[in-house]
Amino acid sequence: MINLLFFGRLGDFAKDVPSTIEASTPAEIRELLAVEFPDLGKALHQPQVLVSVNKMIVDWDQPLFDGSEVAFLPPVTGG
């Protein structure tokens, strides 16, 4: 099972999302979630959203293994 984390405003869309899922890449997770949670799927498809696997920013096609932690990070602005 893959552990899921959602940060910032993505957490608002993910309130009913289970904390674990079975998938082989972050892109697959995004597609699976988009079916059941369309608003979250739309937010995850924004090009500024980053994905982290085990606390390292990775590409969406990064292979996942049982026990991986996948975090979705929204765009951040500062000033």
Residue, then its C-alpha position, 0 to 999 in steps of 0.5 A: m500500500i502507498n501512503l498518501l499526503f496532501f498539503g495546502r489547498l490540496g488537502d481541502f479537496a482530499k478530505d474524504v480520500p483514503s490515506t492509502i492506495e495501491a498504485s505503481t506511479p504517482a501518475e496512476i494515483r492521480e488518475l485513480l483519484a480523479v475518477e472518484f474525486p473529480d475536483l481533486g483530480k483537476a487540482l492535481h493536474q495543474p502543472q505547478v503541482l509537485v509530487s514527492v516520494n519518500k520526501m524527495i521531489v520526483d517525476w510523475d512516472q516514478p515507480l512506487f513500492d509497498g510502503s512508499e509515502v507520496a505527498f502532493l504539493p500545491p504551488v507556493t507563493g511568498g513575498 
